[in-house]
Amino acid sequence: MDEDLNEGEEQRDDLGSGLGLRAESRVERRANRRRARSRRAFGCFAGLVSLIVVGAIVAGAVVGFGKGKDALEGVFSAPDYDGQGTGTVLVEITKGQAVSSIADTLEKKEVVKSARAFERVARDDARSLQIQAATYTLRKHMSAKAALALMLDTNASVKVMRVSVPAGKTKAEVSVTLQTKLKLPSGQAANALAHPATLGLPSYANGNPEGFLYPATYDVPKNANATTMLKLMTAKYASIAAQLNLVKAAEHKKVDPYQVVIVASIIAAETNRKEDYPKVARVIYNRLARGQRLQMDSTIHYVVGKDGGVFTTPAQRQMISPYNTYKNAGLPPTPINSPNVDTLRAALNPAQGSWLYFTLVNLDTGETAFASTPEEHQANVKKLQTWCQAHTGKC
């Protein structure tokens, strides 16, 4: 019986132990919940503190923004020159050119030390949006601020006077135009042409400005001399040649770029109708390919002058000259005038056709007839003769 009692006691102890475990488990759970609430409360408190700290930092940043901006700009500053610069640099700004593009141009011309420096100054000056399309007379190694100020002062940097050089003019005619319109000292333009190394000619020009004085209307920079103007003209030619990709296109056609300019100059002298340019080019190339003499009056006119006529005399066609394409095979040795973009393009892209001849049939309109055979050509010549008989004094 004692054993039973002892066994009962042991059972009670086991039961009590079980209840004690469950009670302890509940206590621990309550403690855990209290700790969780404490953590949440602390988290909210910490978040509040963080917001207060961040707010303080932001407030400090706002107060110190100007100094911080200055410090950052000091670290990432754009290279810039000091002062007003020296010498003279001509800078052409085209219509619609963006400030960033203007900045690049100024850096390439060594006016400013970096494009970024000019952009930064222009960004802070709303007047930079008023920069005009013109040719500016600036200086090398200017501060960006000084460069912008000079460009905005067009009375100082831009001379409004303009000079126009028509297409198809020889270098001698260009010389007279510049000399007369700009009232240059006697002989200055001719002397400048006699020193081609200073004019910025392409390497394939062989040191001869003929053909590379691009016809256009030019703004005359302040205090410009003949060399200044001629350099503007050769620079314009270079930009047109780049636009046409002339050197690569000529290479693709298996012709020399200089020959392209020569052909373009003949086209310019032989017809004034844009639609006929590619056809005249084709006649020239077809004759060259067949070994036929070009027989172009324009190449003789280059030597003897036009004197208002469009034809040559028998005596002129017998003259001894490398420009006499009635007697000499192939192209003349140089261009015979300054071609424009349209005749240069035609020389690079002749029309397709078998034509070997062409002639004017109406001198008033410039209408030109093309032929592939001598018989067709003679029929066209008769049309010209008929027109001339009806218009006495014009042929």
Steps between C-alpha positions, in 0.01 A plus 500: 500500500790736581633426160165599351502823697853572395402425146210744532731762634730448210211531259396826666853623476505414132169677446620797701816504296292501184288791624815682603641465150185632346495791746862580422420486130223756545733728695763477232244577236387807692861604541560451134196713420627772733840489337338519154293802609813658638684442174212652304487797727875545474480464122241776482709714730814432293314582179382827654854583602624414149246734344607776734866441411432484125293815525785674669742381230266618222455835670876533523539398137250768392687763697832386354387425144668801346831413664457134409426588138806720489710222648374247245558739213848554634565124487342453155591838349545534122843613379493869407738773393537835674470836333407639160729284283739596221517506120205457261284196429212487254210285623197429279174434685223361282126555527336279763831386652446389861700644790670163553608496134621860524702401809662212309586733211661750736710227663617366162595852394696537829289799602402336830686233691201266526151479358367427850630833627312689229183294548507576874533874441234495227262304722512777759443777244166494317643732233700205364180391323528817292836411339458579131606305193805690379876489469653627824840654551614358836835437668691192605515389863209710627317427822158353426335806655705737282423296186126510566510873574683571173259286297206685651664831412444466126618855435843389615510141371288501183529727202166503323647573158457209259654405169351261246705293258288334226564145382717446195747782568873454443752582770593814306136610501470422872810711560343798323172456691673499839733783406212720384226425752726503807706797379821312575845651456615475139610149401421342839261233366731399214793484742303275736416264212869488414570351846266197501677324788324738742149440365414157637468319168442122490810292421362397159473864388871487416546848647261663250199692643311473168185299560513522881375855564147392577224723359273632776400810697743571781484717809810715500678486838623819658833614353496210252767497232519300177658198668222496761232489232676244283541273804127528566437389142735202511355400839153509348620279216641255758164483679313438172753232398453332838122519458532322164765263637683604185832323549344162585235534229767579242704201612191280465452630144870438431572866425729751665323760720681774308351364177154521659552872565627552143194324354269697730657826384444409133136416577460841668640676193305301240143521631298699752214253537521278807304219332766478228802477731500116530456461122794728422704300750406180316609646164839592649556154653380322186744695284788440740422128506507484118815709470313776318607860542254696715478793254357736761492872417503578873856375546621734224302788649696445820814607314371760253200635689137485399453855373124450535484214248419134555693362204865498392657598171693264270821683592437454871436130448845474342684673782781319681394457860450209741147640546415455132286187519444514123866412449591317821354176630381465857408761760663842525780515761296694761143603575384796294281667766350443844222239484216482753345207686263412213768471232731314740217256575435454127869429439480226762163368380469532121173402333475166324511535122701454181522869408821625342383845391296792626422849376293796603188539291357805677737755649225687686378198697822299498318202346755239400462201267698177545595246233671162477594511129655764272181505292281576802744767606494671159120508514523677838760744365253595224245580771752735657574663165131554441463660843800726437357616163180595681688684776760712324783620719458239772730234353 
